[in-house]
Amino acid sequence: MGIRSLNRLIHRYRVKLLDDLELCDATVIIDGSELFYYLYFDCMEDDGRCGGEYSDLRRITNRFFETLVDRCNIRCYVVFDAFKSEDNISQYLETRTMKIKGTKSVVDGGEATQYGQRAQPIVGKTMFKQTLTELSIPYVVVPGDGDSVVAAIANALDGYVLASDTDFCVYDLSRGFLPLPDFCWENVEGICTCKVFHRQTLERTFRLPPNAISFLEPILSSQDGLQNVDFSPVVRFLSTGNPAPRNQQRRGNWRSQQSLDPLEQLLLWLGRNYRNDDSVIQFLRQHVRNLPVDELKACLNEYRNLPNVSVLVDDLEQSGKRSSRGKTCLHKVGKPPVLTDFMPIVPDDQDRISCNKMSSSIRHASYQINLVKDVGEDQMLDTYQVLVTDRQGDQYVAEMLTVTIDRPKMESLQLDLQEDVPVDRTDMNDVMEERQSYIFDVLLRGENKEIIESFDDKMKLVAAVLRYWSTSSEDHERHVEEAIKALIFTICATYYEAPLPSEIEEVPQSSFDKGALHSSSQWLCCMKDAMFLNTILGEPLECPLIGKLFSGILFQRAFAYFRDNDDLERTAGSLFSDDLTRDAFENLLRIATDMD
């Protein structure tokens, strides 16, 4: 994300563009998605192939905010963005498509790092928000791309922005931008050392008028620039070279023009030639065919005129909301999910970590969107219908959006996923009611009431989803019975913080079975769907804390144990020493296996 080469420039330019900062007694506005990715991928030891280390992520999130809040007296506010526009949804679908393309690359012998492949845990972001709520860290969810909102909130609260997206270098931030990779927070007392970027430093270095820097984003953005506009002719023209500013020539710091990268060339050109927006637009028109001027001006305006965020600031100062209200859920058009659709889309290969490490996250992407279809060579574009769903009173309401996907990006992705079943908007209530009954009816059956009542409130939804998952699956040939036992053990051991028995401790952490991963991916997808339905129904049940329910590595170790030990009567008594955990294990097992 962000502007190409800008991160390298601000860190390595011959003129210092970053200042050292000792941070304490301050306010920080954090990009929630970027912090989540940073904590999971950069601060944890997880190879990604076991389905997610939710309990470890919860612990490291606790440690991060306890350090900032308790040790350094830093007031933290977190902002997440959401899908609220056709542009967002289109970009979302294309990203999922490229992930599936990356999967095919790995199947053909490539590595998991291609196409940005990283095994994001299925309910990781949900768990992250739950942990913020546990810690009383205020957060809000805002419509669409939230960068401009983050910048506006930071200025309103006189705070810094902590993120990794270099787009924040373009905003005029009163305090400045703190790049996440430079933020030192572990093992500190009283002060976090970090780097701070101020836009004015870059403007002074390249003699830029204040508005000129806004042109960096549409011309050089790696992802968020103008859609379907090719600025490469501009970059090629600038790469012919520009003389260095006179002050640098006098100091003897001039370098050969060929050594300058496109970003430096553009900054130098803007410093010498920017008079007003029209002067730059006239130059761009000479090199870009059919330049969408109105769209370009709207993009520039986003960086210059920040939105009114008074309502969001009030929410944050009053501890924030668990999520913003409104249409935040993205659905494929189709009937309720069928568990047999969760077929592996990478080959069974126990020895290829690069194949297995992405399996759960990619399978979930294809389940959630199900957008890959066989396409003829002459079909260049494809429209795709999605529903943005909400609930008003006793009725579901939905807006159907038609988004266009660039078909060339989806060529050769023939993974035999099922076609969607068209649904009229008038049938949406019936569809959602059916999805609801799939999960919640288990709680209404008389034969289950006695067992369900034995669980505390946070475990009731877990019991319902466990029943739904275990009785809907037809994967007996893939060791579902062992997976059920292993999942229930993992839930109980993690939730009740029970010490691991020696039988499980002795199983190597490297234990891995792809059939087990397949089963845990199913359960996590069902859990995510159930938690969404529970939320838009007004939470008739308390949502469970995912960070206290599941660890992929522990699940794999338990699966290996139960594969070789099937005496449950002996197992239930020997694995857990305290009555509470043992009773929960036995009751969940009855819910999952005994009642038809």
Buried (B, 14 or more C-beta within 10 A) or exposed (E): BBBBBBBEBBBEBEEEBBEEBEBBEBBBBBBBBBBBBBBBEEBEEBBBBBBBBBBBBBBBBBBBBEBBBEBBEBBBBBBBBBBBBBEBBBBBBBBBBBBBBBBBBBBEEBEBEBBEBBBBBBBBBBBBBBBBBBBEBBBBBBBBBBBBBBBBBBBBBEBBBBBBBBBBBBBBBEBBBBBBEBBEBEEBEEBBEBBBBBBEBBBEBBBBEEBBBBBBBBBBBBEBBBEEBEBEEBBEEBBEEBEBBEEBEEEEEEEEBEEBBBBBBBBBBBBEEBEEBEEBBEBBEEBBEEBBEEEBEEBBEBBBEBBEBEEBBEBBEEEBBBBBEEBBBBBBBBEBBEBEBBBBBBEEEEEBBBBBBBBBBBBBBBBBBBBBBEBEEEEEEBEBEBBBBBBEEEEBBBEBBEBEBBBEEBEEBEBEBEEBEEBEEEEBBEBBEEBBEBBBEBBEEEEBEEBBEBBEEBBBBBBBBBBBBBBBBEBEEBBBBBBBBBBBBBBBBBBBEBEBBEBBEEBEEEBBBBBBBBBBBBBBBBBBBBBBBBBBBEEEBEBBBBBBBBBBBBBBBBBBBBBEBEEBEEBBEBBBEEEEBBBBBBBBBBBBBEEE
